[in-house]
Amino acid sequence: MEAFTLLLVAIVSTGMTNFAMGKEKTSWNVSAMYVLGDSSVDCGANTLFYPIFHLNLSLLPCNGSNSILLPYLLANKMGLPHAEPFYTQNGTIDGLLSGVNYGAAHATILSASSLGHQSLNHQLRQVFETVQLLQLQLGHESSRRFIRSSMFYLSFGKDDYIDLFLRNFSGVMAHYNDHLFADILVNQMVHAMMNLYDMNVRKVVVMGILPLGCAPSSFFQWHADDANATGCVEEINEVVLKYNVLLEDSIVRLNEELPDAHIVFCDLYQGLMKIISYPHFFGFEDAKNACCGLGLYGAEIGCITSDMACNPVSSNVWWDLYNPTPQVNSLLAESTWSGQELLSNICRPTTIHDLVHTSVPHRQ
């Protein structure tokens, strides 16, 4: 990491970029997209030693490259370049100006227990370093305007519940009740959003957690006796819902308290539940089994190679143990962008489309 920083400092000290010369790249009112998150934003390319340290035995948390994940589908709609993974940056300032994906498969909100898994705070430190480098190259005022007009995308929490809750449900319950655990996670997310705000970030999209009680691994671990009429484990979903509700309530408060802040919460839980409740209406044949996996529900062993995948992939809602297929991501992208396809108010208080068109004052 130190080598990356030294290389980048050497490069940015040699000249001015197109941005500094007045050629700022914009898409409506968004300059670039910066992505933080877990396997919902990274297929494993941005995780050091990912093939060694993966926890759920799913080496391929998505079907193909990052380009089929939700933030990249939204970048297409905004006309923005795809944010390149942080660890694949080649040391050029232009690469940073095009957006960065700090996300890492299995990243958690709470501090990671393994060197192979990055926490929210770890990614925030990478963002802070990026902002410092932009200030060095562009100057304080130009970098401030650029950051204020950029969009930051946050998608966390899934792996906290998978790794810390669902894998040892009774053990965690011995230390936390579900409300306290959600409160701890949400407080960390609020802290992150306030840190971003202090870095002059003003446009933020925050994704809620999917209904993990409907994922193939939940079926396998909890068995059919614990499932409700939709085939989902209600006890798990209730726990996830508590987190989503607390997170949205906190975002409402931050929007009221922070001047010029535009933070949008997207309720992916409700969007996916609509697909699971009416799979055939949305073109899916299977809403329970993993497309890529082995054993009961395709959840005894996760996706080790794409050769294991079902054909066609589009027939399934779930790709592997906990991650949806590209077709689901596409529906969620359209819904979060425009309010169409699934739920008109899936993102609140506005759609991502409207957030993109929102102007942020450049005052000090």
C-alpha positions in Angstrom: 0.0 0.0 0.0 2.9 2.3 0.8 4.4 1.6 -2.6 1.2 2.5 -4.3 1.0 5.8 -2.4 4.6 6.8 -3.2 4.1 5.9 -6.9 1.0 8.0 -7.1 2.5 10.9 -5.3 5.4 10.9 -7.7 3.1 10.9 -10.7 0.7 13.6 -9.5 3.6 15.9 -8.7 4.7 16.0 -12.4 1.8 17.8 -14.0 -1.8 18.9 -14.2 -4.7 16.6 -15.3 -7.5 17.3 -17.6 -9.7 18.1 -14.6 -7.3 20.8 -13.3 -7.2 22.3 -16.8 -10.9 22.8 -16.8 -12.0 19.6 -18.6 -13.9 18.1 -15.7 -15.7 14.9 -16.8 -19.3 15.0 -15.7 -22.5 12.9 -16.1 -25.3 15.4 -15.4 -24.4 16.5 -11.9 -22.1 13.5 -11.0 -18.4 13.6 -11.6 -17.5 10.0 -10.7 -18.8 7.1 -8.6 -16.9 5.7 -5.6 -18.0 2.3 -4.3 -17.6 0.8 -0.9 -19.1 -2.6 0.1 -18.9 -6.4 0.2 -19.6 -9.1 -2.4 -22.5 -7.1 -3.6 -20.0 -4.8 -5.2 -16.9 -7.0 -5.8 -16.5 -10.5 -7.3 -13.3 -11.1 -5.5 -10.9 -9.1 -7.7 -10.4 -6.5 -5.0 -9.7 -8.8 -2.1 -6.1 -9.7 -1.3 -5.7 -13.5 -0.9 -9.5 -13.9 -1.6 -9.2 -17.5 -2.9 -7.4 -18.5 0.3 -9.5 -16.7 2.9 -13.0 -17.1 1.5 -15.3 -18.2 4.2 -18.4 -19.6 2.5 -16.5 -21.8 0.0 -18.0 -19.8 -2.9 -15.0 -18.7 -5.0 -17.3 -17.0 -7.5 -19.8 -14.7 -5.7 -21.1 -13.5 -9.0 -21.5 -14.8 -12.5 -18.7 -13.1 -14.4 -17.0 -9.8 -13.8 -17.9 -6.9 -11.5 -19.8 -5.4 -14.5 -22.9 -7.4 -13.8 -23.2 -6.0 -10.2 -25.6 -3.3 -9.2 -23.2 -0.3 -8.9 -21.8 -1.0 -12.3 -25.3 -1.3 -13.9 -26.1 2.1 -12.3 -22.9 3.6 -13.6 -24.0 2.6 -17.1 -27.2 4.5 -16.6 -25.3 7.5 -15.5 -22.9 7.4 -18.4 -20.0 7.0 -16.0 -16.9 4.7 -16.4 -16.8 1.6 -14.3 -15.0 2.2 -11.0 -11.8 0.1 -11.1 -10.9 -2.0 -8.1 -8.6 -0.2 -5.6 -5.9 -2.8 -5.7 -5.8 -2.8 -9.5 -5.1 1.0 -9.7 -2.1 1.6 -11.9 -1.0 4.7 -10.0 -2.4 7.4 -12.3 -4.5 10.3 -11.1 -6.8 9.9 -14.1 -7.7 6.5 -12.7 -8.8 8.0 -9.4 -10.8 10.7 -11.2 -12.7 8.0 -13.0 -14.0 6.4 -9.8 -12.7 3.7 -7.5 -14.2 0.5 -6.1 -12.9 0.0 -2.6 -15.3 -2.9 -2.0 -14.2 -6.4 -1.2 -15.9 -9.7 -1.2 -16.9 -10.6 2.4 -16.1 -7.1 3.7 -17.9 -6.4 7.0 -19.0 -3.3 8.9 -17.3 -4.5 12.1 -13.6 -5.0 12.1 -12.5 -8.0 10.2 -11.0 -10.9 12.1 -9.0 -12.1 9.2 -6.3 -10.3 7.1 -8.2 -11.5 4.0 -11.4 -9.6 4.8 -11.6 -5.8 4.7 -13.8 -3.8 7.1 -15.8 -0.7 6.5 -13.2 1.3 8.4 -10.4 -0.2 6.2 -12.2 1.0 3.1 -12.8 4.5 4.6 -9.1 4.8 5.2 -8.5 4.1 1.5 -11.1 6.8 0.6 -9.3 9.3 2.9 -6.0 8.5 1.1 -7.7 9.0 -2.3 -9.1 12.4 -1.2 -5.7 13.5 0.1 -4.1 12.6 -3.3 -6.8 14.5 -5.1 -6.2 17.5 -3.0 -2.5 17.3 -3.7 -3.0 17.2 -7.5 -6.1 19.4 -8.0 -5.7 21.8 -5.1 -8.1 22.2 -2.2 -10.9 24.0 -3.9 -11.0 22.0 -7.2 -10.8 18.7 -5.3 -13.6 19.8 -2.9 -15.9 20.6 -5.8 -15.0 17.3 -7.5 -15.8 15.3 -4.4 -19.0 17.2 -3.7 -20.2 16.4 -7.2 -19.3 12.7 -7.0 -21.5 9.9 -5.8 -20.5 7.4 -3.1 -22.2 4.0 -3.0 -22.3 2.0 0.2 -23.5 -1.6 0.4 -22.6 -3.4 3.7 -24.1 -5.6 6.4 -24.8 -8.8 4.6 -21.5 -10.5 5.6 -21.8 -9.3 9.2 -25.0 -11.2 9.5 -23.7 -14.2 7.5 -20.4 -14.5 9.4 -21.3 -13.3 12.8 -25.0 -14.1 13.1 -26.2 -16.9 10.8 -23.2 -19.1 11.2 -23.4 -19.1 15.0 -26.9 -17.9 15.7 -27.1 -19.1 19.3 -23.6 -18.0 20.1 -24.1 -14.4 19.0 -27.5 -14.3 20.6 -25.8 -15.1 23.9 -24.0 -11.8 23.6 -26.4 -9.6 21.7 -30.1 -9.5 21.1 -31.1 -8.8 17.5 -31.9 -5.1 18.1 -28.6 -4.4 19.9 -26.6 -6.1 17.1 -28.4 -4.0 14.5 -27.9 -0.9 16.5 -24.1 -1.5 16.7 -23.9 -2.0 12.9 -26.0 1.0 12.1 -24.0 3.2 14.4 -20.9 2.2 12.5 -22.6 3.1 9.2 -23.7 6.5 10.5 -20.1 7.1 11.6 -18.9 6.2 8.1 -21.4 8.6 6.5 -20.4 11.4 8.8 -16.7 10.7 8.0 -17.5 10.9 4.3 -19.5 14.2 4.9 -16.4 15.6 6.6 -14.4 14.7 3.5 -16.9 16.9 1.5 -19.0 14.0 0.2 -22.6 15.1 -0.3 -24.2 12.5 -2.5 -24.5 9.1 -1.0 -26.5 6.0 -1.9 -26.9 3.3 0.8 -28.2 -0.1 0.1 -30.2 -2.2 2.6 -29.5 -5.9 3.1 -31.3 -8.5 1.0 -33.7 -11.0 2.7 -31.0 -13.4 3.8 -33.7 -15.7 5.2 -34.7 -16.5 1.6 -31.2 -17.4 0.4 -30.2 -21.0 -0.4 -27.8 -21.3 2.5 -30.6 -20.3 5.0 -32.8 -23.1 3.6 -29.9 -25.6 4.0 -28.9 -24.6 7.5 -32.4 -24.1 8.9 -34.3 -26.7 6.9 -37.9 -26.5 5.6 -39.6 -26.7 9.0 -38.4 -23.1 9.8 -39.5 -21.6 6.5 -42.7 -19.6 5.9 -45.1 -19.8 3.0 -42.7 -18.1 0.7 -40.0 -20.6 1.5 -38.1 -18.1 3.6 -36.8 -18.4 7.2 -38.8 -15.7 8.9 -36.6 -15.5 12.0 -33.6 -14.5 9.9 -35.5 -12.0 7.8 -36.9 -10.3 10.9 -33.4 -9.8 12.2 -32.3 -8.3 8.8 -35.4 -6.0 8.7 -34.5 -4.5 12.1 -31.1 -3.4 10.7 -32.7 -2.0 7.5 -35.3 0.0 9.5 -32.8 1.4 11.9 -30.5 2.3 9.0 -33.2 4.2 7.1 -34.3 6.0 10.2 -30.7 7.2 10.8 -30.4 8.3 7.2 -33.6 10.4 7.6 -32.0 12.1 10.6 -28.7 12.7 8.8 -30.4 14.4 5.9 -32.1 16.7 8.4 -29.0 17.5 10.4 -26.3 17.8 7.7 -26.5 20.8 5.4 -26.6 20.0 1.7 -26.4 16.2 2.4 -28.3 14.0 -0.1 -28.3 10.5 1.3 -30.6 7.9 -0.3 -31.6 4.6 1.2 -32.5 1.8 -1.2 -34.7 -1.0 0.1 -33.4 -4.0 -1.7 -35.1 -6.2 0.8 -38.6 -5.3 -0.4 -37.5 -5.3 -4.0 -36.1 -8.9 -3.9 -39.1 -10.1 -1.8 -41.4 -9.0 -4.6 -39.4 -11.1 -7.0 -39.4 -14.1 -4.6 -43.1 -13.8 -4.1 -43.9 -13.7 -7.8 -40.9 -15.3 -9.5 -42.8 -16.4 -12.7 -44.1 -12.9 -13.2 -40.6 -11.6 -13.4 -39.4 -14.5 -15.6 -37.8 -16.8 -13.0 -38.3 -20.5 -12.6 -36.5 -21.1 -9.4 -36.5 -18.8 -6.4 -35.0 -21.2 -3.8 -32.0 -23.1 -5.2 -28.5 -21.6 -6.0 -27.6 -21.6 -9.6 -24.0 -22.4 -8.8 -23.4 -24.8 -5.9 -23.6 -28.4 -4.8 -25.9 -30.4 -2.6 -29.3 -29.6 -1.1 -30.5 -26.2 -2.5 -27.1 -25.9 -4.1 -25.9 -24.7 -0.7 -23.8 -27.4 0.8 -20.8 -26.1 -1.1 -20.7 -22.8 -2.8 -19.7 -21.8 -6.4 -16.2 -23.1 -7.0 -16.2 -22.9 -10.8 -18.7 -21.4 -13.3 -18.9 -24.9 -14.9 -21.1 -25.8 -11.9 -23.7 -23.2 -12.9 -27.2 -23.9 -14.0 -28.2 -23.3 -17.6 -29.7 -20.8 -18.2 -28.6 -18.7 -15.3 -31.5 -16.4 -15.9 -33.9 -19.0 -14.7 -32.7 -18.6 -11.1 -33.1 -15.8 -8.5 -30.0 -16.8 -6.6 -26.5 -17.2 -8.0 -24.8 -18.8 -5.1 -25.3 -19.1 -1.3 -26.3 -15.5 -0.7 -25.9 -13.5 -3.9 -28.5 -12.9 -6.6 -28.1 -13.6 -10.3 -27.3 -10.9 -12.9 -31.0 -10.8 -14.0 -32.1 -9.9 -10.4 -29.4 -7.2 -10.3 -30.7 -5.8 -13.6 -34.3 -5.6 -12.2 -33.0 -4.0 -9.0 -30.9 -1.5 -11.0 -33.9 -0.4 -13.0 -36.0 -0.1 -9.9 -33.5 1.9 -7.9 -32.7 4.1 -10.9 -36.2 5.0 -12.0 -38.7 3.6 -9.5 -40.1 1.2 -12.1 -40.1 -2.6 -12.5 -40.4 -3.6 -8.8 -41.3 -0.8 -6.4 -42.0 2.9 -7.1 -40.4 3.9 -3.8 -37.7 1.4 -3.4 -35.2 4.2 -2.9 -36.1 6.9 -0.4 -36.5 9.9 -0.3 -35.8 9.9 -4.1 -34.7 7.7 -6.9 -31.0 7.5 -7.9 -32.0 9.1 -11.2 -33.3 12.2 -9.3 -30.3 12.2 -7.0 -28.0 12.3 -10.1 -29.8 15.4 -11.3 -29.6 17.1 -7.9 -27.2 20.0 -7.8 -25.1 20.5 -4.7 -23.9 24.0 -3.8 -20.2 24.5 -3.9 -20.1 26.9 -1.0 -17.6 26.5 1.7 
